[in-house]
Amino acid sequence: MSYTFVTANGDILQTSIVKDAYPDAQGRYLCRLTVTGCGDTVGVYCNIDGNTYKLFTVDCQ
């Protein structure tokens, strides 16, 4: 399985993978969001094997 974890606006939110690209002992993939700015609503997305899913929206206003 391949996946990426991204936001719609890297000037407001940045993403990073916490423990490489492998799941932890419970099968969870851990990712981190860092707020780097304000002024907009930003979508957070995960692309798994070529399929993109919107996970949630962050309101940074």
C-alpha positions as CSV (number, residue, x, y, z in Angstrom):
1,M,0.0,0.0,0.0
2,S,1.2,3.5,-0.8
3,Y,-0.2,6.6,0.7
4,T,0.4,10.4,1.0
5,F,-1.1,12.8,3.5
6,V,-1.5,16.4,2.3
7,T,-3.3,19.6,2.9
8,A,-4.9,21.9,0.3
9,N,-2.7,24.9,1.4
10,G,0.8,24.3,2.7
11,D,1.1,27.9,3.8
12,I,-1.5,27.3,6.5
13,L,-1.1,23.6,7.4
14,Q,1.9,21.3,7.0
15,T,1.9,17.5,7.2
16,S,4.5,14.9,8.2
17,I,4.6,11.2,8.7
18,V,5.3,10.2,12.3
19,K,6.7,6.7,12.0
20,D,7.9,6.2,8.5
21,A,5.3,4.8,6.0
22,Y,4.4,1.8,8.1
23,P,1.6,1.1,10.6
24,D,2.2,0.9,14.4
25,A,1.5,-2.3,16.4
26,Q,-2.3,-1.6,16.2
27,G,-2.3,-1.1,12.4
28,R,-2.6,2.7,12.6
29,Y,-0.7,5.1,10.3
30,L,0.4,8.2,12.3
31,C,0.6,11.6,10.7
32,R,1.1,15.1,12.2
33,L,-0.4,18.5,11.3
34,T,1.4,21.7,12.1
35,V,-0.5,25.1,11.8
36,T,1.9,27.5,10.1
37,G,-0.6,30.4,9.3
38,C,-4.1,31.6,9.5
39,G,-6.8,33.1,7.4
40,D,-8.6,30.3,5.6
41,T,-10.4,26.9,5.8
42,V,-8.1,24.1,4.7
43,G,-8.9,20.5,3.6
44,V,-6.8,17.6,4.8
45,Y,-6.5,14.7,2.3
46,C,-5.1,11.2,2.2
47,N,-4.2,9.5,-1.1
48,I,-4.2,5.7,-0.8
49,D,-3.1,3.7,-3.8
50,G,-4.2,6.4,-6.2
51,N,-7.5,7.2,-4.6
52,T,-7.9,10.6,-2.8
53,Y,-10.1,10.9,0.3
54,K,-10.9,14.1,2.2
55,L,-10.4,13.4,5.9
56,F,-11.6,16.7,7.4
57,T,-11.5,20.5,7.2
58,V,-9.5,22.8,9.5
59,D,-10.8,26.3,10.1
60,C,-7.7,28.5,10.6
61,Q,-9.5,31.9,10.8
